[in-house]
Amino acid sequence: MTYILLTGGAGYIGSHTALALLRAGYQVISFDNYSNSSTTALQRVAQLANSNIITLSGDIRDEAALSAVFRQYQISAVVHFAGLKAVGESTEMPLHYYDNNVAGTVTLCRVMREFKVKKLVFSSSATVYGDAKTVPIDETAPRSATNPYGQSKLMIEHILEDLVKAEPDWGITLLRYFNPVGADSSGQIGEDPNGIPNNLMPFISQVAVGKRDKLSIFGDDYPTPDGTGVRDYIHVVDLAAGHLKALQYLESQQGIEAINLGTGTGYSVLDMVKAFSSVNKVAVPYQIAPRRPGDIASCYARPDKALKLLGWQAEKTLEDMVRDSWRWQRQNPNGYGNSN
């Protein structure tokens, strides 16, 4: 029996991808240190899929622990989610981010090579495009980074590109996510950030459920239709399906490909707030605040390559995104209860 190893499998995107893989008939192992996730998520994934998932606790920087996993289980491919992801925190703790994200990935690849597992789907990010000069953004756009988090993703992309140059028998996809939102339609798994959310949708949801007084919208003077920042929001279920398609693609491919996972449509912050209120019939009080340093006006994908190579495109609507986000938050006002 062969397994797909998910590093960071208990996280927001990892848990939804685990569910998609189980439903597609794959055997799945999650390897997670639970620094920003909960074992409850994987318990619920197993229930939803009516299937077992092997859950292991460990850190990708621990080479001995990783080697033990590869020694015990026959792993055919790795989907690499494990990583720290808060932009603000990364500027305060750059060494921690580079150690965890970059050094951790190098350790993972070293162990994969030792056990001759050379199929890797990497969780990258649209942050590698920096402040893109034109939109929509395709995979050939110049890359740069404006913070240590983005820089860590970009460094990993360069490392993996160099690895494939040196060892062409690897098959790697760099999946550049845009802005994941939403939750499984069951409301059983969703985004459960530690502390104050860094992303828009969980903040909107927490305001709507009464955990926070109001939403701060950072800037209303951008060169966009309503003055607020425009982003490409993608439903996490669509995103999970993209990982399944990427794994299937790698079964017959070598080399490395960067692929955008986005909808190709930009929505403003106010669009998201108004849609959430309208679809869910709930108030979301907000205030306009000054722009945040480093924020850009508009960022959305050209997703044509994903359709061409993977046969994938986003299917969920804006209404699906806000409805599923609210269902998760309403059913789980305290997330997973902050219990591991």
TAMO-V409881 format. One record per backbone hydrogen bond with DSSP energy under -0.5 kcal/mol. CO is the residue of the C=O (numbers start at 0). NH is the residue of the N-H. If there is no record, write none. Layout:
co->CO nh->NH
co->CO nh->NH
This chain:
co->0 nh->73
co->2 nh->4
co->2 nh->75
co->2 nh->76
co->3 nh->5
co->3 nh->28
co->4 nh->6
co->4 nh->78
co->5 nh->8
co->5 nh->30
co->6 nh->80
co->7 nh->10
co->9 nh->37
co->10 nh->14
co->11 nh->15
co->12 nh->16
co->13 nh->17
co->14 nh->18
co->15 nh->19
co->16 nh->20
co->17 nh->21
co->18 nh->22
co->19 nh->23
co->20 nh->25
co->21 nh->24
co->26 nh->3
co->27 nh->53
co->28 nh->5
co->29 nh->55
co->30 nh->7
co->31 nh->57
co->37 nh->40
co->37 nh->41
co->38 nh->42
co->39 nh->43
co->40 nh->44
co->41 nh->45
co->42 nh->46
co->43 nh->47
co->44 nh->48
co->45 nh->49
co->45 nh->50
co->52 nh->54
co->53 nh->29
co->53 nh->55
co->55 nh->31
co->55 nh->57
co->58 nh->61
co->60 nh->62
co->61 nh->65
co->62 nh->66
co->63 nh->67
co->64 nh->68
co->65 nh->69
co->66 nh->70
co->67 nh->71
co->68 nh->72
co->72 nh->74
co->73 nh->2
co->76 nh->4
co->77 nh->79
co->77 nh->120
co->78 nh->6
co->78 nh->80
co->79 nh->122
co->84 nh->86
co->85 nh->89
co->86 nh->90
co->87 nh->90
co->87 nh->91
co->88 nh->91
co->88 nh->92
co->92 nh->96
co->93 nh->97
co->94 nh->98
co->95 nh->99
co->96 nh->100
co->96 nh->101
co->97 nh->101
co->97 nh->102
co->98 nh->103
co->100 nh->104
co->101 nh->105
co->102 nh->106
co->103 nh->107
co->104 nh->108
co->105 nh->109
co->106 nh->110
co->107 nh->111
co->108 nh->112
co->109 nh->113
co->110 nh->114
co->111 nh->116
co->112 nh->115
co->115 nh->117
co->117 nh->119
co->117 nh->170
co->118 nh->77
co->119 nh->121
co->119 nh->172
co->120 nh->79
co->121 nh->123
co->121 nh->174
co->123 nh->176
co->124 nh->127
co->125 nh->128
co->126 nh->129
co->127 nh->143
co->129 nh->131
co->135 nh->137
co->136 nh->301
co->137 nh->140
co->143 nh->129
co->146 nh->150
co->147 nh->151
co->148 nh->152
co->149 nh->153
co->150 nh->154
co->151 nh->155
co->152 nh->156
co->153 nh->157
co->154 nh->158
co->155 nh->159
co->156 nh->160
co->157 nh->161
co->158 nh->162
co->159 nh->163
co->160 nh->164
co->161 nh->165
co->162 nh->166
co->166 nh->169
co->169 nh->254
co->170 nh->119
co->171 nh->256
co->172 nh->121
co->172 nh->174
co->173 nh->175
co->173 nh->258
co->174 nh->123
co->174 nh->176
co->175 nh->260
co->176 nh->125
co->177 nh->179
co->178 nh->233
co->180 nh->235
co->183 nh->186
co->188 nh->183
co->189 nh->191
co->198 nh->202
co->199 nh->203
co->200 nh->204
co->201 nh->205
co->202 nh->206
co->203 nh->207
co->204 nh->208
co->205 nh->210
co->205 nh->211
co->206 nh->209
co->214 nh->216
co->214 nh->286
co->215 nh->217
co->216 nh->218
co->216 nh->288
co->221 nh->223
co->223 nh->226
co->226 nh->221
co->228 nh->268
co->229 nh->298
co->230 nh->232
co->230 nh->266
co->231 nh->178
co->233 nh->180
co->234 nh->237
co->234 nh->238
co->235 nh->239
co->236 nh->240
co->237 nh->241
co->238 nh->242
co->239 nh->243
co->240 nh->244
co->241 nh->245
co->242 nh->246
co->243 nh->247
co->244 nh->248
co->245 nh->249
co->246 nh->250
co->247 nh->250
co->248 nh->251
co->249 nh->252
co->254 nh->171
co->256 nh->173
co->258 nh->175
co->259 nh->261
co->260 nh->177
co->266 nh->230
co->267 nh->271
co->268 nh->272
co->269 nh->273
co->270 nh->274
co->271 nh->275
co->272 nh->276
co->273 nh->277
co->274 nh->278
co->275 nh->279
co->276 nh->280
co->276 nh->281
co->284 nh->214
co->286 nh->216
co->288 nh->218
co->291 nh->294
co->296 nh->229
co->298 nh->231
co->299 nh->135
co->299 nh->136
co->300 nh->302
co->302 nh->305
co->302 nh->306
co->303 nh->307
co->304 nh->308
co->305 nh->309
co->305 nh->310
co->305 nh->311
co->306 nh->310
co->316 nh->320
co->317 nh->321
co->318 nh->322
co->319 nh->323
co->320 nh->324
co->321 nh->325
co->322 nh->326
co->323 nh->327
co->324 nh->328
co->325 nh->329
co->326 nh->330
co->327 nh->331
co->329 nh->332
co->331 nh->334
co->333 nh->336
co->335 nh->338
co->338 nh->39
